[in-house]
Amino acid sequence: SFIGEESVAAGEGSILTDNPTWIIDPIDGTTNFVHRFPFVAVSIGFVVNKKIEFGIVYSCVEDKMYTARKGKGAFCNGQKLKVSGQEDITKSLLVTELGSNRDPETIKIILSNMERLLSIPIHG
């Protein structure tokens, strides 16, 4: 099976089943792409029994290939990635994005969550 982000965004329905399924977003960061903002990627995931097996993200402008496989870790251009180990949120960098859903209730929830995060003395 295949699920394509662009076709779902265009209104086509999709149902994730237990069948092996490719999930593909050929222009991940469509809004960035349209505005020539250089953070655009091709994202591909493979799911079996509704569980991700592996994923690949190619950041075109940066020429970076991110890969991850269940139980095997994540890599960037073959180099193993690891989390920072930072446990103090006040020393962390916060990055957020509103998403594309402009439903008033969704925006209200997102902004409420952002307000709680931004009340913490963080970098962002």
N, C-alpha and C positions, 0 to 999 in steps of 0.2 A: 504494500500500500504506500501511497504518497500523500503528504499534506504539505501544501505550499502556502506560505504566509501571504503572498500577494493574491492568490486566488481566494483565500479566506477573507482577506480584507475587502475583496470585490463582492463579497456576499455569498460565495459558494459555501455550502455546509461541509463540515468534516467531523468525523467521529473517530476517536482513537480507540482501536480495538486491541485484542491480544495478538493480532497478526503482526509479523515484522513490518515496521513502518519507517519510511524515510520522512523526516521533517526538514523542509528546505525553505530558507529565506534568502533568495538570490541577491537582494539589496537590503541587508539589515542596516537600518539607518536611512530609510528612504527620505525622510525630511532633511537630514544632513546632506544627502546626495543632491536633492533638488536645490538646496541653498549653497552648494559647493563647499560645505563644511567637511573637512577631511576625515571624519570618523565614520567610515562606511565599511561594512564587511559582508562576506558571504558566509552564511551559517547553515550547517548541516548537522542533523542529529539522527541517530538510528535507535529505534525503540522496539523492544520485544516484550510482550505481556505487560504493556503500559509502563515499562521501566526502561530508562535510558541505558543504552549499552556503551555508546561512544558519541562524541561530538567533535566537530571540526569548525573552527572559525578562522577565516582568512581575512586579515585586515589589509585591504588592498593598498591603501596609500602608504602604510607603514611597512608593507611587505613582511608581515608577521603571520605565521601559521600557528594557531593555538589548537592543541589536540588534548583530548581527555578520554580515558576509557575506564569504565567501572572497575574499581579495585586496583587500577594500575597508575593512578595519578594524572596530573596535568602537565603539559609542556608548552613552551613557546619556542618555535624553531629548534626543537629537539632538546632544549634545556629544561630540566625539571623545575616546576613552579612550586612554591610553598607559601603558606600564609605567613604574615609578619610575626605573629606571636604577640602583637600589641594587645593588651587586655584593658588598658585605660582609654575609654572612649574620648576623653578630653585631649588625647594625643593622637587621635585618629583623624583621617580626612573623610569628610562626608561628601558624597556625590549622589545627586538624586535626579530624577527625571519624571515629568508629569505623566508620560504616556500619551496615547492618542485619543483616549475616551474622554469626551467633553460632557458627558452626562453630569448634570449638576450634583447629584448625590455622590458620584464617584469623585468628582473634584473636591467636594466637601471633606470626604474621608482622607484623600491624599494630602490636602492642605492641613488638616488636623494632625495627621502623622508628622508632617514636616514641622509644624509648629512645636510639637513635643520634642523633636530632635534638635531644632534650632534653639530651644531654651537651654540646652546643655552647652557649656562652653567648649565648642569643638572647632576644628579647622574645617573650612568648606567654602 
